[in-house]
Structures are given as C-alpha cells and as structure tokens.
Amino acid sequence: MADLEDAPLRDVPFRITHPERIPKERYFDEEFFRLEKEHFWPRVWQMACRLEEIPEVGDWIEYTILDDSIIVVRAETGVKAFHNSCRHRGMRLVNGQGNCQGGGFVCPFHGWRWNIEGKNKLVWGRQVFSEEALDSAELDLVPCRVEIWGGAAFINMDDKAAPLLDHIGPLAERLNPHNVDKLQYEWWYASVLPVNWKLAMEAFMEGMHVMRTHPQLHKASIGSDKYAPPDAPAPRAVADSKDLIERLVHMYGVLSEGMGGMVHANDVAIMRELKDQVELPDDPRAALMEFQRVVNDEITRRGRARRVPMPDLNELARHPDPLRRYVFPNHFLLTQFGNMASYRIRPLTPETCLFELASLILYPEDEKRPRPSMPDPIPADDPRYPPISQQDYSNLPEQQIGLHSSSFKYMRLSRTIEGLISNYQRLLDGYLLGIEEEKLAAASRIASAGLDWPIEDIGFGPTPQEVVAGERFTTVQKLR
C-alpha cells in the first residue's frame, strides 16, 4: 500500500484494509453514500441507454443517476449527451424520452431553445439581459462525455477520465464476437428494492448461493457441486449418454424458465427436438461434447436462416469464457447461446436502489422493432419476473436488515469465489481516495470480470500478498 501514501488522498470512512473483509457500514452509512455521490458516480462510465432507445435523429432519452440528469440524443453528427439543465435558471429541460427533431429542446419555464447539437438558438426576451449574461459560450448546453460500445451509449461526467475502452477493453474484446452490439430488448422490467445498490449487485457475483436460494436450479445441475463440503453426498451418477443429455436439456429448461433472457425458450425447444435425433457416442463425456456441437450448429443455422446476426456458436465455444460478465461499476451481461440477460443497478438512497432486468436477443436485421422505453417500476414479486429473479429479490431486503445487527461487523469473503466483490469494492475506494486515473482504469479492467472470480491485486490498496503473510496467492490475469 506504499503507493497510496505518496499522494494526498481523501479520508475515507470504512475503507477496506483487508481484501477478504468488507465493512458493513459501506452498505448504509450516510457519509459513505455522500462520498460515492460526490466522488464516484460523476467519474465512472455508465451505460446510459441502448442505441435502439434512440433509433432516429432527434430521439432522446433522459438518464438519471442520483441528482444528475443527462440527455442522450441522436444528433445528425452522432450520439451526443448534455446535462439536462436550462442555462437560464436551471429548469430540467426534458423528462423520460421523446423526439426533438422539429423544435429542438425548449425550456418549459421561459421558452429558451437549443438544437439537438446543444447550441442555443433562442433567448426569449434577450433585450432585457446584459451582454455579459448572454455570453454565447455560456448559453450552449453543457456537454457530457459519451462513447459507444456493445450497442449502448455510455456517459461519463468527468472530462479527465480515460476512454471507455481503457476501462473495459479486455472484456469488450471477449464480448464483441457475441454480436452484443446487435442485441435488442425482448422485455425490460424495473423495481425499486429496499437495499443498497452494492448489496443488490453482489447477489450476482458468485454461484455459491444457488444451492439454497435456487433449489430447483441446484437440483437440476449436472455433475459435482464445487461448493459442497467434502462429506456431502455424491450427486446422482450418470447412467449413460442418453441420461446425461436428458438431464442437460432439463437443466437448460429450468434455467430458461427461471432466468429468462440468458437461455431463451427457443434454444431449449431446439435442444428438446434434437435430443432424440442425434446419434451419440457411448461415452457420456464424448456424447456431451457432440450434443453441444450439434445444438450450437443448429441454433446458429436457424438464426441465420431467419436473417438474425447470429455468431458462430461453435467458434465461440472454442474460446471458453465466464457466462456472467460484470461491467464496472453497475452493469451485468449474462450470455448463453445468442442471447443475454442484462442487469443495471442504480443507487437512490443509502438503502434503496433501482434494479433493471432485461432480456436481450438477436432479431432479424431488417425487422422493424418498436422503440423501447424505460419501464415504470413494478413490485419485486410481480409474476412477470422469472422465478430465479424473484428468489434473489426476496433475499436482499432480509440481508439489508441483517447488516444492521450489532453482532455483524464485515462481509467475510472467499478468496477464490467471491473475489469479484472485493475487487470492485477496493476499486470504489480508489475513486473515493482520489487515486490517479491511469491506475483506476487499469483496476477497472481487472474488476470487470466473470462469475466466481478470485481476489486479485488491482494495483493499489490492500493486496492478497500483503494480508496473507507467508502464503502464496496466485492471481488470475485473464482480463489484463
């Protein structure tokens, strides 16, 4: 941690001093939340919208994060972003989404007007203002940085931040072959959850909770449970190749029903159709590989026959990668076959957040799709949510309450399975402390990783080597 002591850094309460221990106050303390609001959210790249939300010139959406409101608009010269505040007296210019091609942005208070490039075009009552008050350089809308990746517009309010791909480059390289830029909304829901935004995210950063939280999925899983204790009963043995494939298809069916987007019902239907048609080797392992190859080929073939921009799934299978991808700081893409489930989590108060869940799929490229819009929040137990999501949501409020117990001091993390939580939390500290941007970008490339990731040295703060004296800790460098 010597590199932190050479620069003037802010004082951060409840800072992480041990990478396996996360102080509980980070999930509800008002001062810690204030520091996040002031020093974190204005400096990080955030997925503001998917481009299908602004398909035509003049289309705009409002993206909100705490007290900040940003307009993202498709202008003649590309996608632009501006702070959503009138230059006269601070009135919010727009709300929700719309199209302003005809008249640009018009302040509903006094009628000042801007075009979709953010240039001021009208000051109503100009003659009653002094020349100094109407300096043209101060009348244009304040721009916000915006960059495009994966079919989405990402915004950053910090002009000094490194480019988006400097933060997520290795992750982007792994997801680009999945044609993530061509995915579109199939459905999209949102709920206000009574939990801290970080707590909501961490429910999806490890798989250990499946056994208890999602018993239907655990029961359907094939093979040994890597989290089970040594004396746990052995899983039911595979009888033969046919038995293995039957169980595989059943597992995907449970996952599809429970998760939505990640495994689509159409893919499961193809598996069910093929399982009795494919001639399989007697060896179960060889049979599994052959069946997966045939399924990948068929999903790819049928998708392309429908003019869907389907990647070659068998080509992707040659480069194994975690199926769940975390895009720092608050976005998840969970991929399987040609589809993805998408999560986006935004803070509202120290102990509430807005959680969005969407199914993203590939549609025929020439199919005209309706413009999607941000959904109104629904209850977390709404039957429109798939059952696995409802099970996760039911845990979170109880965990938020449990953190307030006087007997509980800190999260106790696994070094090998729950490292994603430690990695991003220590990176959060870097923003609050005031670490230089180059180090933050490098750490972001490490923190943007997959499910069940180990604790890694992110380049600053407490490292595994410093804490685990005398014990060698091998980090995984897949995303550097």
N, C-alpha and C positions, 0 to 999 in steps of 0.2 A: 504493500500500500504506500510505498515511499513516493510514488509518482503523484499521489494526491496531496502530499504535504508541501510540495514546492510551489503550489499556486494558491492564491487567495480564494478560498471556497466558502460557500454559504454554510451556515449552521443548519443542519437538517435533523429534526427530531425523529427518533425511532429509525435511525439509519441502520442498515444491515451491517453487522460486524462479523457474522458467521454465515457462510453461504447456505448452510442447511437449516437456518433458523430465521423465520420472518416474523418480526414483532407484530402482535395482533393489532396494535393501535393504528397501523398503516391502513386498516380497513374501516376505521370510523372516526379517527381523530380530526377535529375541525381544522387545526393548524396544518396538519399534513395535507388535507384536502385543499386548503388555500394555497399551499406551495405548489401542488400539482396544477391548480388552476392558473397560477401566475407564471410558473417556470417550465412546465412540462407541455401542456396542451398547445400553447402558442408556438412551440418549437418542433413539433413532430409532424411527419407526413401522415395524413389521414385520408382514408377512402371516403370521398365526399359523395360520389354517385357513380353508377354505371352509365356508360355512354348512351345506352338505349333510353335512359330517362330524359335525355336532351337530344333527340334524333335529328331535329330540323334547325336550321338557322333561326335564331330568336328564341328557341326553347331555353328555359332557365329552371333551376331548382334552388331552393334555399337549404343550405347545410348549417346546422346549429351544433355548437359544442360549448356547453356552459353559457357564458354571457356573450359569446361571439356568434355572429350570424354572417354567413358568406354566401354570396350569389355565385353560382356556377352557370355560365351561359355559353351556348354555342354561337359564336360570332362568325362573321364572314371570314375572318382570318384564323379561325380555330377556336378551341375551347379556352375561355377566359374565366377569371374569378375576381370578384371585388367584395370589399367589405360592404355589408348591407346597411348603410347608414347615410342619410342625406347630408350633404356638405353644408347645409344651411343651419339646421337646428337639431340634427341627429335622428330624425324620424326614420324608422325602418321603412325601406322602400318596397319590399316585396315580402310575401308570406306564402310558403308552400311551393307551388310550381306554376308555370304558365308560359306564355309566349309573348315577346315584346317586339317582334319584328316590325310591326306597324308604327308604334309610337315610342319605342324605347322604354326606359324606366322613368316613371313620373312619380314625384313625391306626392302622396295623398294629402299632405298638410298644406303646402303653399304652391304646388304645381311646378317646381323646378324639374328639369328634364335632362336625361342623359341617353346617349345612344348605346347600342349593345357592345361598343368598344370602350364604354366607360367615359366618353368625352361629354362634358357639359354642353348642352345645346340651348338651354333656356333658363334664364333667371327672371322670374316673374317680379315685376316692379324694380327692374335694375336701376332705374333713375333715383331711387331713394337710398341706395347704398353708396358708400365711399368707394373710390377706385381701389384703395388698399384692400377693402373687404372682398373685392371681386377679382383678385389676382387669379388669372386662368389656371396657373399651376396648382392652386389650392381648391379649385372647383371640380376637377375631374374626380370620379370615384376612386377611392384608394384601392389599388390593385392588391391581390393576394396571389402568391405563387401557386401555380397549378401545373402538374405534369401527368402524363397519361401512361398507364401500364395495365395490361390484363383486361382491356375493355372497360376501364374505370378511370375517373378523374380523381387524383389525389391532390389535396391542398396542404400548404404549409404557410403559416403566418410569419415565419422567420426568414428574412431575406438572406441571412448568412448561413442557413442550413445547406448541407451538401445535397447534391441532386438525389432524387428518389432512388435511382438505381445504385447509387453509392451505399444506400442503406439496405436495400433488399436484393442486390444484384444476383447473388448465387441462387436465392430462392426463385427469382424470376426466371433464371435460366432453366431451372428444373420444371417450372410450371408452363413455360411457353409452349413446349411440344404438345401439351394437352389442349391447345387452342382455347386457353382461358379467355382470350380477348373476344372470342365469338360466342361465349355463353350468354344466355338471356334468362330473364326471370320466368319461371313457371308459376311459382307462387311466392308470397312475401308476407310475413307476419311480424308484429312487434308487440312487446309487452313492457310495462314498467314493473321492474322487480324490486322488492324491498331489500336489496343487497348492494354492497359496494361494487363498483364496476370491476375491480380486480378479482374479487371473490367469484363473480359470475364467470370471468374468463378462465379461472384456474380449474373450474369443474371440467374443462375440456382439454386439459394439458397432460393428462395421464389416463391410463386404462385400468388402473387398479380398482376403480370404483365399480366396474361393470358387474363383478360377482354379486355385490349386494344391491346396488342401485338398479341394475338392469338384469334381473334374474332370468328373464326369458331369453335374452341375448347370450348370457353366460351358459345357460343350459344347451343352447343350440351350437355353441362354439365347438370346433373340431380340434383335437389334439390336446396336449398337456397345457395346464394353466401355469404360465411362467411366474405368476404371483403367488401360487399356492404354497403353503408350508410343506416341508419335506415329508411330514407324516400324513398329508392329505390323501384321501382315497384316489386311486388311479382312475382316469377317465375311462369311459366305456371303450373297449378295444374296437378297432375297425374290423368287421367280419371279412370283407372282400372289397374289390374295386367298386362294385355296384353300390354297396352300403356306403362307402366313402362319398361317392358322388351324390347319392340321395341326401346325405347329411349336409354336404356342401350347399346344395341347392336350397335345402330347408333353411340353413343359416342365412343365406343371402335373402331369402324371403322374409325372415324375421327382421333382418337389418333394414330391408326396404320398407316394410310396414312401420318399423319403429322410428326410422330416421328421416324418411322422405328423401329429398334431393341426392344424398350421397350414393345410394343404389336405387336406380329407378325401377318401377314396376315393369316397364317394357323389357329391361335387361333380365329380370327374373323370369319373365314369360318365355324369353328365348332359351334360358337355361332349362326350364322345365320341358320345353319342346325337344331339346337336344339330348337330354339325359338318357332317353331310351333309344336313341337313334345312333349314338356314337359307339363305334366298336372300340372297347377299351382294353389295354393290356391287363394281364392278371395281377401284376404288381401294383398295389394301391398308389404308391408314390408316382410311378410312371403314368398310371391312369389319371391322377390328379393333374399332372402337367399336360397330358394330352387333352383332357377335357377343357382345361383353361385355355389352351391354344385354340381349340375349335370354337369355343364361346367367343373369345376375342375376335377371331376371324369373322364370325357370323354377325356380331354386333357391328363391327366395322363395315362389313359388306352391306348390311341392310341400311345402316345410316347413310352411307354414301349413295346408295340407290335412291334414297329419298332426298338427295342433294344436301344432306347435312354435312357440315365441315368436320367430319369425324376423323380424329387422328388414328393412325395405325396402332391399335391397342397391343398387338404383339410386339411391335417395335418399342413401345413404351415399357412393356414388361421386361425387356432386356436390360433396363436400367432401373432396378428396384429403388423405390423411394418411399418414405413415410406417407401414408394416405391422408394424414391430417397435417395441414400446414398452417402455422401461425405467422401472420404478417404483423410485425410490431407496428403500433402498440395495441391495436384493438380489433383486429380483423382475422378471421379464420376462413380457409378454403379447404373443404374435405372432399377429396376426389376418389372416384372409383369408376372404372369404365369411362364413359364420355360425359359424365355429369359431375356436379359439385354441389355440396351444401355450403352455404355462406352464412357466417355469423358476423355481426358488428355490434359492439357494446360501447355505449357512451355514458359517462357519468352525468347524473342530475344533481344529487346531493351526496354528502359523505356516505349515506346508507341507502341510496336508491340509484338505479341505472335504467337506461333504455336498452333492451335486448332485441335485436332484429335477427330473424331466422328466415332464410330464403332457399328455395330450390332453383338451381341454375342448370339449364340443359341446352343442348345444341339443337337449333331449329334449322329447317331448310333455308339456305341463304337468300332465296328470292321470296320467302314468305313474309308478307307484311304483318307485323305484330303491333298490337295496341301499345301506346306509350304507358309504361308503368308509373305508378305514383307511390310515394311513401305511405304505408298503411297507417290507419288510426290504431292506437294501442288496443289490444284485447286482453281479457284476463289470462293469466298464465295457465289456467286449467281449461281453457277453451278447447272443445273437442276438435277444432281444426288443427291443433298441434298434434304431430305424431306422438305416440306413447313414450318413446325414449326421451324426447324433449320434455314432456310433462313430468317424467320421473326426475330428471335433472332439476327442473324448476322447483319441484316440491322439496328437494333437499336444501336449496340455497337459503331460504328465509330462516330455517332452523339453524343453519351454520352461522348466519349473521348474528342471531341471538346468542348462540353458544360462545362466540368470541368475546362477549361482554362478561363472561364468568370471571370472577376474581381468581379462580384457580388456574385459568389458562393464560399462558404468557406469550407463546410464539408457535407458529407453524413449525412442525418437525418434519423436514423433507428427506426423501430418499435421494441419495447422491446419484443413483443410476436411472431412476424412473421419473422423479419429479423435478429434474434439473431445469426444465423449461421455466418453471415458476421462479426459481432462484435467479436464472439468467436475466429474465426481463425485469425482475424487481431490482436487481443491482444496477441494471441499465437505467431504470427510473431514477435511482439515487444519483446517477451520473448527471442527469438533467437538472435535478434539484440542487446538486452541489455546484454546478457550473463548469463541468468538465469541458474541455475544448471539443469543437465539432468533429474534428477528424477522428478522435477516439470514440465519440458517440456513434458515428457512422459505422466504424469498424465493429463496435459492440452490437449494433443493430443487425449487422449481417450474421452474427453468431446467434443472437436471440431469436431471429426469425427462423424457426426450425420446426421439427416434427414432433409427433406424439411420443411420449415416453423417452424424452431426451435426457442425457446426463447433465450434471452441473459442469460448466466449462469456465475457463479463465477468459473473461470478457475484455481484459486489457487494463482494468483498473478495479479498485475496491478489493474486498477480501477474496482471495483465491483459494481453491481447494488445497493447494500445496502449503499455503501459509497456515491453514487451520488444522489440517490433518497431519500433525507432526510425525515424521518418521514413516509415513505410509505413502507409497507412490500412488498418485491419482492420474489415470490416463484419460485425457480429454478426447472427445470426438471432434475432428476438424472437418466434417463433411461440408459445411457451408462457408468455409473461409475462402 
